[in-house]
Amino acid sequence: MSESSPPPAATADGLFPRSDNEFDPVEAYRMPLMEHLRELRRRLIVILIATGIAFGVCSFYANEIWAFLVAPMQEVLEASGREATMAVTEPLEGFMTLLKVAGAAAVGVASPVIFFEIWRFVAPGLYGSEKKVLLPLVFSSTLLFLTGAAFCYYVIFGYAFPFFIDVTGREIAAMMKISSYLSFVTRMIVAFGICFQLPVIVFFLARIGLIDHKDMTRFFRYAIVGIFVVSAFLTPPDVVSQMLMAGPLTVLYIIGIGVARIFTTKKREDPEALPA
């Protein structure tokens, strides 16, 4: 694109056409700051509307969703044979907890729209022909998020909750605040869902030329350390839970190396072509 040529106009959906053969990240069209902010506002409005609609639906099933979330802990408490109960310590705690349950479920239900709008916002970083992968990216992000959430619910809780209960004597009654329990389980579920986005993030970074498989292989040892640090921070303070999170993340990182090798656009200079 010559200096006298006007910048390409934005399309109606906010995506910007780019030539596949003449893409230069330095010379490529850059949206003005205010246009970025307007685009972000449009995406956020759509996300809020979708989440609001999902919240309205989920609010009718808040009790059923709460029963589903609390089932792993109740099973552990019943198996322990100790006196146990879920406690409400404030007048509005029960009502607010059900609202939070509906809100957390609404985010899960609206996750396809949320991921779609997120990828639509970052789509100008892709080549023109690569924007056709937008829907596969949305599908992959949603699937990986739900996979991470399911892994946390069915695997992590199954190992973590017995540990929490067994560390105290059987003569101690278990009385848990429902708001604290909800905060813990939602934080864990969301954390696992986000961590499982690693292959999709690697794909995007590889396609815009920021990383390749050589970069990921070179920093593998540091990545493993980072994975265990993140796992120790997000999971309960026991080795089993940490390993249950670090293991899948390590596998996802290795998968990411393969993804980066296949889809990277990063150009490296040929050492043999350099002058002596």
VOBA-1610 file (N, C-alpha, C; in pm, whole numbers, padded with zeros to 5 digits, always signed):
BEGIN
Met+00086-00119+00000Met+00000+00000+00000Met+00088+00123+00000Ser+00075+00208-00101Ser+00158+00326-00113Ser+00120+00429-00009Glu+00211+00528+00009Glu+00185+00631+00110Glu+00069+00719+00073Ser+00042+00734-00058Ser-00068+00820-00101Ser-00202+00751-00097Ser-00202+00619-00079Ser-00328+00545-00078Ser-00398+00566+00053Pro-00529+00587+00051Pro-00604+00603+00176Pro-00612+00472+00250Pro-00622+00478+00382Pro-00634+00353+00459Pro-00764+00282+00426Pro-00766+00151+00434Pro-00888+00076+00402Pro-00998+00109+00500Ala-01119+00110+00449Ala-01233+00144+00535Ala-01276+00024+00614Ala-01326+00052+00735Ala-01376-00056+00820Ala-01507-00109+00763Thr-01524-00238+00773Thr-01650-00298+00731Thr-01753-00280+00839Ala-01877-00317+00810Ala-01986-00293+00904Ala-01970-00370+01032Asp-01906-00486+01028Asp-01894-00567+01148Asp-01767-00537+01225Gly-01694-00435+01185Gly-01576-00394+01260Gly-01449-00466+01220Leu-01455-00554+01118Leu-01337-00625+01074Leu-01272-00548+00960Phe-01142-00553+00952Phe-01070-00471+00857Phe-01003-00559+00752Pro-01032-00536+00625Pro-00974-00620+00520Pro-00824-00598+00509Arg-00752-00707+00489Arg-00609-00698+00469Arg-00569-00792+00357Ser-00470-00754+00286Ser-00420-00838+00176Ser-00337-00951+00234Asp-00365-01072+00191Asp-00289-01188+00239Asp-00145-01182+00190Asn-00123-01126+00073Asn+00010-01129+00013Asn+00095-01009+00053Glu+00035-00904+00103Glu+00110-00783+00134Glu+00085-00739+00277Phe+00075-00835+00369Phe+00052-00801+00508Phe+00182-00762+00575Asp+00186-00648+00637Asp+00301-00600+00712Asp+00250-00546+00843Pro+00287-00607+00956Pro+00234-00561+01084Pro+00272-00418+01116Val+00376-00366+01052Val+00416-00227+01079Val+00335-00131+00996Glu+00316-00167+00867Glu+00245-00078+00777Glu+00095-00102+00774Ala+00048-00209+00837Ala-00095-00242+00834Ala-00177-00132+00898Tyr-00301-00127+00856Tyr-00391-00023+00906Tyr-00413-00038+01055Arg-00401+00072+01126Arg-00425+00073+01269Arg-00549+00157+01298Met-00638+00101+01378Met-00758+00174+01418Met-00719+00286+01513Pro-00778+00403+01500Pro-00755+00509+01598Pro-00803+00464+01736Leu-00748+00528+01838Leu-00781+00489+01975Leu-00931+00496+02001Met-00996+00604+01957Met-01139+00619+01982Met-01219+00511+01910Glu-01172+00470+01793Glu-01242+00364+01722Glu-01227+00231+01797His-01109+00208+01854His-01090+00090+01939His-01187+00091+02055Leu-01201+00205+02119Leu-01290+00215+02235Leu-01436+00197+02196Arg-01475+00253+02081Arg-01613+00235+02035Arg-01640+00088+02001Glu-01540+00024+01938Glu-01555-00117+01906Glu-01566-00201+02033Leu-01483-00168+02132Leu-01488-00240+02259Leu-01623-00220+02326Arg-01675-00099+02320Arg-01806-00073+02380Arg-01915-00155+02315Arg-01911-00165+02181Arg-02012-00245+02112Arg-02005-00391+02154Arg-01885-00444+02165Arg-01870-00584+02206Arg-01919-00605+02348Leu-01885-00513+02437Leu-01927-00527+02577Leu-02079-00519+02590Ile-02142-00434+02510Ile-02288-00422+02516Ile-02354-00554+02476Val-02303-00614+02369Val-02358-00743+02325Val-02338-00849+02433Ile-02219-00850+02493Ile-02191-00948+02599Ile-02285-00928+02716Leu-02307-00803+02757Leu-02395-00775+02870Leu-02540-00814+02839Ile-02583-00789+02716Ile-02720-00826+02679Ile-02736-00978+02682Ala-02640-01050+02622Ala-02648-01196+02620Ala-02644-01253+02762Thr-02556-01199+02845Thr-02546-01247+02983Thr-02672-01213+03061Gly-02731-01095+03035Gly-02855-01058+03103Gly-02970-01151+03068Ile-02981-01186+02940Ile-03086-01280+02899Ile-03064-01416+02964Ala-02937-01462+02964Ala-02907-01590+03027Ala-02935-01585+03177Phe-02907-01471+03239Phe-02935-01456+03382Phe-03084-01468+03411Gly-03166-01406+03325Gly-03310-01417+03344Gly-03359-01559+03338Val-03301-01639+03248Val-03341-01779+03237Val-03289-01859+03356Cys-03162-01837+03390Cys-03100-01916+03498Cys-03160-01884+03634Ser-03215-01763+03651Ser-03272-01727+03781Ser-03391-01817+03817Phe-03461-01870+03715Phe-03573-01960+03741Phe-03525-02097+03790Tyr-03399-02128+03763Tyr-03345-02259+03801Tyr-03231-02245+03902Ala-03230-02134+03976Ala-03120-02108+04069Ala-03109-02216+04176Asn-03222-02263+04227Asn-03218-02366+04330Asn-03161-02497+04277Glu-03200-02534+04155Glu-03147-02656+04095Glu-02997-02644+04067Ile-02954-02526+04022Ile-02813-02505+03995Ile-02733-02509+04125Trp-02788-02449+04230Trp-02721-02453+04360Trp-02708-02597+04410Ala-02815-02676+04394Ala-02809-02816+04436Ala-02700-02891+04359Phe-02683-02858+04232Phe-02579-02922+04152Phe-02441-02882+04201Leu-02421-02755+04235Leu-02291-02707+04280Leu-02253-02763+04417Val-02352-02780+04503Val-02324-02823+04639Val-02318-02975+04651Ala-02360-03048+04549Ala-02366-03194+04556Ala-02231-03259+04590Pro-02117-03216+04530Pro-01990-03281+04566Pro-01957-03271+04714Met-01979-03154+04773Met-01949-03138+04915Met-02046-03218+05002Gln-02173-03221+04964Gln-02270-03297+05043Gln-02238-03445+05042Glu-02194-03497+04928Glu-02157-03637+04922Glu-02040-03668+05014Val-01943-03579+05019Val-01827-03599+05106Val-01868-03591+05252Leu-01955-03496+05286Leu-01999-03480+05424Leu-02079-03601+05471Glu-02167-03652+05383Glu-02244-03770+05420Glu-02155-03893+05436Ala-02053-03903+05351Ala-01962-04017+05361Ala-01875-04011+05486Ser-01849-03888+05535Ser-01765-03873+05654Ser-01837-03912+05781Gly-01970-03914+05777Gly-02048-03954+05893Gly-02053-03851+06004Arg-02012-03728+05977Arg-02014-03626+06080Arg-02133-03533+06063Glu-02164-03461+06167Glu-02272-03362+06160Glu-02228-03248+06070Ala-02312-03214+05975Ala-02275-03112+05878Ala-02398-03036+05833Thr-02377-02909+05802Thr-02486-02827+05754Thr-02429-02707+05679Met-02509-02654+05586Met-02477-02529+05519Met-02547-02417+05594Ala-02474-02312+05632Ala-02528-02210+05721Ala-02548-02078+05648Val-02653-02007+05690Val-02678-01869+05647Val-02656-01781+05769Thr-02562-01688+05761Thr-02525-01607+05878Thr-02573-01462+05868Glu-02632-01425+05755Glu-02680-01288+05736Glu-02819-01293+05676Pro-02903-01191+05703Pro-03042-01195+05655Pro-03056-01213+05504Leu-02970-01145+05427Leu-02982-01149+05282Leu-02887-01249+05217Glu-02815-01325+05297Glu-02713-01413+05239Glu-02775-01519+05148Gly-02886-01578+05188Gly-02948-01679+05104Gly-02995-01623+04971Phe-03061-01508+04975Phe-03112-01445+04853Phe-02997-01404+04761Met-02894-01339+04819Met-02782-01294+04738Met-02704-01412+04680Thr-02697-01521+04754Thr-02627-01639+04703Thr-02698-01696+04580Leu-02831-01701+04584Leu-02905-01750+04468Leu-02886-01659+04348Leu-02880-01527+04372Leu-02853-01435+04262Leu-02714-01460+04202Lys-02616-01483+04290Lys-02481-01511+04242Lys-02475-01643+04167Val-02552-01741+04215Val-02559-01870+04144Val-02612-01849+04003Ala-02720-01772+03992Ala-02777-01745+03860Ala-02679-01668+03772Gly-02606-01574+03833Gly-02507-01497+03757Gly-02393-01584+03707Ala-02342-01672+03792Ala-02233-01761+03750Ala-02280-01855+03640Ala-02401-01909+03654Ala-02454-01997+03550Ala-02477-01920+03420Ala-02518-01794+03431Ala-02543-01714+03311Ala-02415-01694+03231Val-02303-01675+03300Val-02176-01661+03229Val-02144-01787+03151Gly-02169-01904+03211Gly-02146-02029+03141Gly-02237-02046+03022Val-02364-02013+03039Val-02460-02028+02929Val-02427-01931+02815Ala-02387-01810+02850Ala-02357-01708+02749Ala-02214-01716+02698Ser-02137-01814+02742Ser-01996-01821+02704Ser-01973-01827+02552Pro-02057-01893+02472Pro-02033-01887+02328Pro-02040-01744+02273Val-02137-01667+02320Val-02147-01528+02275Val-02029-01446+02327Ile-01990-01471+02452Ile-01879-01397+02510Ile-01751-01421+02431Phe-01722-01548+02401Phe-01601-01578+02325Phe-01611-01526+02183Phe-01730-01530+02125Phe-01748-01479+01988Phe-01714-01330+01983Glu-01764-01254+02079Glu-01738-01110+02079Glu-01593-01078+02111Ile-01531-01157+02196Ile-01390-01136+02226Ile-01305-01157+02101Trp-01332-01267+02028Trp-01253-01295+01909Trp-01287-01197+01796Arg-01411-01150+01791Arg-01444-01046+01692Arg-01366-00918+01719Phe-01343-00889+01846Phe-01269-00768+01880Phe-01122-00776+01840Val-01062-00897+01854Val-00922-00911+01820Val-00902-00958+01677Ala-01008-00980+01602Ala-00997-01032+01465Ala-00915-00945+01373Pro-00909-00810+01387Pro-00825-00733+01296Pro-00678-00772+01300Gly-00634-00847+01403Gly-00496-00893+01407Gly-00469-01010+01316Leu-00573-01066+01255Leu-00556-01180+01166Leu-00550-01136+01021Tyr-00494-01220+00936Tyr-00500-01196+00792Tyr-00644-01201+00745Gly-00669-01140+00629Gly-00805-01137+00579Gly-00866-01274+00562Ser-00791-01369+00502Ser-00846-01502+00479Ser-00857-01583+00607Glu-00784-01543+00712Glu-00785-01620+00836Glu-00905-01589+00923Lys-00980-01486+00888Lys-01097-01454+00969Lys-01206-01559+00955Lys-01188-01650+00857Lys-01283-01759+00844Lys-01270-01859+00959Val-01160-01850+01036Val-01141-01940+01151Val-01208-01884+01275Leu-01281-01774+01263Leu-01342-01711+01379Leu-01436-01806+01450Leu-01527-01870+01375Leu-01622-01962+01437Leu-01553-02084+01498Pro-01453-02146+01430Pro-01380-02253+01498Pro-01311-02207+01626Leu-01261-02084+01628Leu-01200-02031+01750Leu-01303-02021+01862Val-01422-01972+01827Val-01529-01959+01926Val-01568-02096+01978Phe-01585-02190+01886Phe-01622-02326+01927Phe-01516-02387+02017Ser-01388-02372+01978Ser-01279-02430+02056Ser-01270-02366+02194Ser-01285-02234+02200Ser-01278-02164+02328Ser-01389-02210+02420Thr-01510-02220+02366Thr-01623-02264+02448Thr-01605-02407+02495Leu-01563-02495+02404Leu-01544-02635+02439Leu-01436-02652+02546Leu-01324-02581+02530Leu-01215-02592+02627Leu-01256-02533+02762Phe-01332-02424+02760Phe-01378-02366+02887Phe-01468-02464+02961Leu-01563-02522+02890Leu-01654-02618+02954Leu-01579-02745+02996Thr-01479-02785+02919Thr-01399-02902+02957Thr-01323-02875+03086Gly-01263-02757+03096Gly-01192-02722+03218Gly-01285-02714+03337Ala-01405-02657+03318Ala-01501-02648+03427Ala-01546-02787+03470Ala-01573-02876+03374Ala-01615-03012+03407Ala-01503-03089+03477Phe-01380-03069+03432Phe-01267-03136+03496Phe-01256-03093+03643Cys-01274-02965+03668Cys-01270-02915+03805Cys-01381-02976+03890Tyr-01502-02979+03836Tyr-01618-03026+03912Tyr-01609-03176+03942Tyr-01576-03254+03839Tyr-01584-03400+03855Tyr-01454-03462+03908Val-01341-03395+03889Val-01214-03453+03931Val-01155-03380+04052Ile-01133-03249+04037Ile-01068-03174+04144Ile-01150-03177+04272Phe-01280-03149+04263Phe-01363-03149+04384Phe-01367-03287+04449Gly-01361-03391+04367Gly-01365-03525+04421Gly-01244-03560+04506Tyr-01129-03493+04481Tyr-01009-03516+04560Tyr-00990-03408+04667Ala-01028-03284+04636Ala-01001-03174+04728Ala-01095-03175+04848Phe-01224-03196+04827Phe-01319-03187+04937Phe-01295-03292+05046Pro-01268-03419+05011Pro-01235-03514+05118Pro-01113-03472+05199Phe-01014-03412+05133Phe-00896-03364+05205Phe-00934-03256+05304Phe-01019-03162+05261Phe-01059-03053+05350Phe-01131-03106+05475Ile-01214-03206+05455Ile-01293-03258+05566Ile-01210-03347+05657Asp-01121-03428+05600Asp-01047-03526+05679Asp-00936-03464+05763Val-00892-03341+05731Val-00783-03282+05807Val-00828-03240+05948Thr-00958-03230+05969Thr-01011-03198+06102Thr-01069-03325+06165Gly-01074-03326+06296Gly-01125-03443+06366Gly-01272-03465+06342Arg-01317-03589+06354Arg-01457-03622+06329Arg-01550-03563+06435Glu-01493-03526+06551Glu-01576-03467+06654Glu-01612-03322+06626Ile-01551-03264+06523Ile-01578-03124+06487Ile-01688-03120+06382Ala-01794-03047+06412Ala-01905-03035+06317Ala-01865-02944+06201Ala-01911-02978+06082Ala-01883-02898+05963Ala-02000-02804+05938Met-01976-02675+05954Met-02079-02575+05929Met-02021-02472+05833Met-02073-02466+05713Met-02015-02383+05608Met-02111-02272+05568Lys-02057-02154+05547Lys-02136-02044+05494Lys-02162-02070+05345Ile-02285-02056+05305Ile-02317-02085+05165Ile-02249-01985+05072Ser-02232-01860+05116Ser-02168-01760+05030Ser-02020-01792+05012Ser-01953-01838+05119Ser-01811-01872+05108Ser-01792-01994+05019Tyr-01881-02092+05034Tyr-01871-02212+04951Tyr-01890-02176+04803Leu-01991-02095+04773Leu-02016-02056+04634Leu-01898-01980+04577Ser-01841-01889+04656Ser-01726-01813+04608Ser-01609-01905+04574Phe-01588-02006+04657Phe-01476-02098+04634Phe-01498-02181+04508Val-01614-02243+04494Val-01635-02333+04380Val-01639-02256+04248Thr-01699-02136+04246Thr-01702-02059+04122Thr-01562-02012+04083Arg-01482-01972+04182Arg-01345-01929+04151Arg-01265-02045+04092Met-01281-02164+04147Met-01209-02280+04096Met-01255-02317+03956Ile-01387-02320+03935Ile-01440-02360+03804Ile-01397-02263+03696Val-01408-02133+03723Val-01368-02032+03624Val-01218-02039+03598Ala-01138-02060+03703Ala-00992-02068+03687Ala-00954-02183+03596Phe-01015-02299+03615Phe-00984-02413+03529Phe-01033-02387+03386Gly-01150-02326+03371Gly-01200-02297+03238Gly-01108-02203+03162Ile-01054-02102+03230Ile-00963-02006+03165Ile-00829-02072+03134Cys-00776-02151+03228Cys-00647-02216+03205Cys-00652-02311+03086Phe-00767-02372+03062Phe-00779-02465+02950Phe-00787-02394+02816Gln-00781-02260+02814Gln-00779-02185+02688Gln-00641-02181+02625Leu-00542-02241+02688Leu-00403-02229+02644Leu-00383-02263+02497Pro-00434-02375+02444Pro-00410-02404+02301Pro-00468-02298+02207Val-00584-02243+02241Val-00645-02142+02156Val-00562-02014+02157Ile-00512-01976+02275Ile-00429-01857+02285Ile-00299-01876+02206Val-00241-01995+02217Val-00120-02025+02141Val-00147-02015+01991Phe-00259-02067+01946Phe-00295-02060+01804Phe-00299-01915+01756Phe-00366-01829+01833Phe-00379-01690+01791Phe-00242-01621+01788Leu-00162-01640+01893Leu-00031-01576+01897Leu+00059-01628+01786Ala+00045-01756+01751Ala+00124-01811+01641Ala+00081-01753+01507Arg-00049-01735+01489Arg-00099-01684+01361Arg-00060-01539+01337Ile-00045-01461+01443Ile-00005-01321+01422Ile+00147-01308+01428Gly+00218-01421+01438Gly+00363-01420+01425Gly+00441-01382+01550Leu+00379-01387+01666Leu+00451-01352+01788Leu+00534-01467+01843Ile+00488-01590+01825Ile+00560-01706+01877Ile+00560-01817+01773Asp+00649-01913+01792Asp+00647-02036+01715Asp+00687-02151+01807His+00695-02271+01751His+00724-02388+01834His+00863-02382+01895Lys+00956-02314+01827Lys+01090-02303+01882Lys+01091-02218+02008Asp+01014-02111+02007Asp+01003-02028+02127Asp+00946-02108+02243Met+00840-02182+02217Met+00775-02257+02323Met+00864-02370+02374Thr+00939-02432+02285Thr+01031-02539+02327Thr+01145-02481+02411Arg+01195-02366+02369Arg+01306-02305+02441Arg+01267-02267+02584Phe+01144-02222+02602Phe+01098-02177+02733Phe+01015-02284+02805Phe+01030-02409+02764Phe+00950-02516+02823Phe+00974-02527+02973Arg+01099-02524+03015Arg+01130-02539+03158Arg+01069-02426+03240Tyr+01079-02304+03187Tyr+01021-02190+03259Tyr+00869-02200+03261Ala+00812-02251+03152Ala+00667-02266+03147Ala+00619-02367+03251Ile+00693-02476+03269Ile+00655-02576+03368Ile+00658-02515+03509Val+00761-02438+03537Val+00768-02370+03667Val+00648-02277+03684Gly+00618-02201+03579Gly+00503-02110+03586Gly+00372-02185+03604Ile+00357-02300+03538Ile+00236-02381+03552Ile+00218-02427+03696Phe+00326-02472+03759Phe+00315-02519+03897Phe+00290-02403+03993Val+00345-02287+03963Val+00318-02170+04048Val+00171-02131+04038Val+00119-02127+03916Val-00022-02093+03897Val-00111-02199+03962Ser-00075-02325+03947Ser-00154-02433+04007Ser-00155-02423+04159Ala-00040-02391+04217Ala-00033-02378+04363Ala-00116-02260+04411Phe-00125-02155+04328Phe-00201-02036+04368Phe-00351-02058+04355Leu-00394-02133+04252Leu-00536-02147+04224Leu-00602-02264+04295Thr-00525-02368+04324Thr-00583-02488+04382Thr-00571-02487+04533Pro-00645-02575+04601Pro-00631-02588+04746Pro-00488-02626+04784Pro-00451-02601+04911Pro-00311-02622+04951Pro-00276-02768+04977Asp-00285-02850+04874Asp-00240-02988+04886Asp-00177-03029+04753Val-00085-03124+04761Val-00007-03163+04644Val-00095-03230+04538Val-00193-03307+04581Val-00278-03379+04486Val-00352-03282+04394Ser-00417-03181+04453Ser-00491-03083+04372Ser-00398-03006+04279Gln-00279-02971+04329Gln-00184-02899+04246Gln-00143-02983+04126Met-00115-03111+04149Met-00076-03198+04039Met-00190-03220+03940Leu-00314-03226+03991Leu-00429-03247+03904Leu-00452-03128+03811Met-00407-03010+03851Met-00417-02896+03762Met-00293-02881+03676Ala-00175-02903+03735Ala-00051-02886+03661Ala-00037-02991+03551Gly-00085-03113+03576Gly-00074-03218+03476Gly-00145-03184+03345Pro-00275-03154+03350Pro-00344-03116+03225Pro-00286-02993+03159Leu-00242-02894+03237Leu-00184-02773+03177Leu-00053-02805+03105Thr+00025-02897+03162Thr+00149-02937+03094Thr+00118-03006+02962Val+00016-03093+02963Val-00025-03160+02839Val-00075-03057+02737Leu-00152-02959+02783Leu-00202-02855+02693Leu-00088-02771+02637Tyr+00015-02747+02717Tyr+00131-02672+02667Tyr+00202-02751+02558Ile+00218-02882+02578Ile+00281-02965+02476Ile+00197-02967+02348Ile+00066-02974+02364Ile-00023-02964+02247Ile-00005-02829+02180Gly+00011-02725+02261Gly+00033-02591+02206Gly+00160-02582+02123Ile+00264-02657+02160Ile+00386-02658+02079Ile+00356-02711+01939Gly+00277-02818+01933Gly+00238-02871+01803Gly+00151-02774+01724Val+00060-02705+01794Val-00025-02605+01729Val+00059-02492+01672Ala+00156-02445+01752Ala+00243-02337+01705Ala+00327-02380+01586Arg+00372-02503+01585Arg+00454-02553+01473Arg+00373-02554+01343Ile+00245-02588+01352Ile+00162-02602+01232Ile+00114-02466+01181Phe+00077-02377+01273Phe+00006-02255+01233Phe+00086-02127+01244Thr+00211-02131+01287Thr+00285-02007+01306Thr+00313-01936+01174Thr+00317-01805+01178Thr+00357-01722+01064Thr+00485-01646+01093Lys+00548-01678+01206Lys+00670-01608+01244Lys+00782-01645+01147Lys+00855-01544+01100Lys+00964-01564+01007Lys+01097-01555+01081Arg+01183-01651+01059Arg+01316-01650+01118Arg+01420-01642+01008Glu+01529-01569+01036Glu+01636-01559+00939Glu+01711-01691+00930Asp+01747-01726+00809Asp+01825-01848+00787Asp+01970-01821+00825Pro+02022-01888+00929Pro+02161-01862+00971Pro+02262-01884+00857Glu+02232-01979+00768Glu+02326-02006+00659Glu+02328-01893+00557Ala+02218-01812+00554Ala+02211-01704+00456Ala+02276-01576+00506Leu+02312-01571+00634Leu+02373-01451+00688Leu+02518-01439+00642Pro+02565-01317+00620Pro+02705-01299+00578Pro+02801-01341+00689Ala+02915-01392+00652Ala+03014-01437+00750Ala+03075-01319+00822
//
